[in-house]
Amino acid sequence: MGKPPHGATMFLVLSLILVSTPQAYSQERESPTGDKKPIVVMLEKTKGRVVWTVDSKVVDDPLHTLAVLGELRGHDTPVVVLLSKHVSLDMIWNVEGTAWKAQLDRLRFFLVDRERGTMREINRGPAIPISTHPPN
């Protein structure tokens, strides 16, 4: 067996551990661009009902789950909403209302096509009258 580390060596090792710990924690919460790690909400239809998954966990109470995550990560945390193509687009309003009640308002919606392995962002604008010639 070797000698125990010298006092200066032990101090250096402990200092490196302490200095790297907050950085590892902040990297977990933030993306490489400096933005917070998003909350990921997925809605899929299973056996005729819509199933909510939040950060890869099936949830029965999405409002409670989103409220807790908003408190933990901050209410300015982005939320990525992935809608299966088998879910009605009307669910957008349900998700949006649930997120707003949880005080989360940085939402982006995507329509997911698992068969093709693709997704498309759903960009929403203001409501306009129904017309065959919508404004540009």
Secondary structure, 3 states (H helix, E strand, C coil): CCCCCCHHHHHHHHHHHHHHHHHHHHHHHECCCCCECCEEEEEEEECCEEEEEECCEEECCHHHHHHHHHHHHCCCCCEEEEEECCCCCCHHHHHHHHHHHCCCCCEEEEEEECCCCEEEEECCCCCCCCCCCCCC
